[in-house]
Amino acid sequence: MRKTAIVVAALVGASAAFAMPRMGGGQMMGGHMMGWHHGMHGHWMHWLKKADANGDGKVTKEEFMQAAKRYAEKKFSWLDANGDGVIDEKDREARIDKHFDAMDANHDGKITREEWRAFHKKMHEMHKKPMKGGM
């Protein structure tokens, strides 16, 4: 249970810290987030370009459905962490174990403040890079 709480806290913190830069960033100006819509537009345009199978600058319903299917297959594979073809509690546990292991650099079953900081620094650097794929 403690391992779950640590991993959940880390993921929530990392998600909140990196969600805005990942989706195109944004800066607070006068209490309003600036730049969010530009990031979403870029992500959307990237997705449409990948969905346009024949490269004609248009996405037909068939192309859209095929792209959505590829995305769904990729997402399902990610969620099915143990690869048994179903998504269940075992997958959640496997994902938590993977994240805990990623944070626990010396694999002693504990996450120190230094390991926590190093993991978040690594995640921050990774999320500063441009988004790949999308599907």
N, C-alpha and C positions, 0 to 999 in steps of 0.2 A: 504494500500500500504506500509506503514511504517513497519507494522508487517511482511509482506512478505519480505521486504528488510532485516530486522534483521534476520529472520529465514534463508534465503538464505545465508547470510554472515556467519552465524554460521555453517551451514551445509557444506559450501565450506571449511571453516577453519578446521572444524573437519575432513572432508574427507581427505584433504591434509595432516593434521597432523598424521592421523592414518592409511592411506592407506598402507604405506610401512611396518609398524610393523605388520599389519593385514595379509599381504600377505607373511610374512616370514621375514620381517625386511630388514635390510641392513644397511651398514655403508658406509659413504663416505670415500674413500681411493684414494688419488691422483686424485680427481675429478670424480671418477667412483663409481657407486653404486655397492657394493659388497653384495651378499647374496640374491638378488631378485629372481634369477632363482631357488634357493633352496626352497624358500617359495612357489613359483608357483608349483614346482614339488610336494611338500607335499600336497598342496591343490588338485592338479590333482589326486594324488594317493588316497587320501581320497575319492574323488568323484567316482573314478573307483571302489574302494572297496564297496562303498554303491550301485553302479549300478550292481555289480556282485550278482544278486539275488540268484543264486544257490551255490555261494561260491566256484566255481571251479577254480578261479584265472583268468578267462577269461570273457570278456563282449561281449555277442552276440549283433547283431543288435537289436533284440527284447528287450533285457535287457537295452540296451542303450536308445532306444526309450521310454521305460517305465520310466526310470530314468529321461529323459528329460521332459516327460509329468508331472511327480511329481514335478519337479523343476518349470516348467511353471505354474502349478496350484498354487503352493506356492507363486510364484512371483506375479501372477495375484491377488491373495487374498490380498497380501501386498499393491499392487498398488490401489486396489479397497478399499480405506480407509473407505468409508462409507457403504460398503457391499451391494450396490444395483445391483451388477452384471455387471456394465459397468465402464469403466475408463473414467472420464471426468474432467472438471474444478472443480466440487464439491469435487472430491477426492484430488486434489491439495490443495484446500482450507482446507479440513479436515486435511490433513497431516501437513500443515503449522500451523494450530491451535494447533495440538498435540505437535509439536516441540516447538512452542512458549510457550505453557503451561508448558512443561517440563523445559524450561529455567526460566520461571517466577515463582520462588519458592514460593513467598508469594501471587501470583495470584492477583496482583494489576494492571495488564495491562501494566506494564513497566518492562524492564529488566535492572537491575542495573549492574554496573561493577562487583560487588561481585557475583551476580547471574550468570553472564556470565562466570566468572572464575570458579565458583563451577560446573557449567554444563560441561565445558570443562575438568575440572579435573576428574569428574565422567566418562565422555566419554573416556578419556585417560585410566583410570583404567579398564573400561569395555573392551576396545580393547586390553589390554595387556594380557587378558585371552586367552587361546587357542580357535580357531574357532570350533564351534560345527556344526554338520549336514552338511551343504553345499547344501542340497536338501530339 
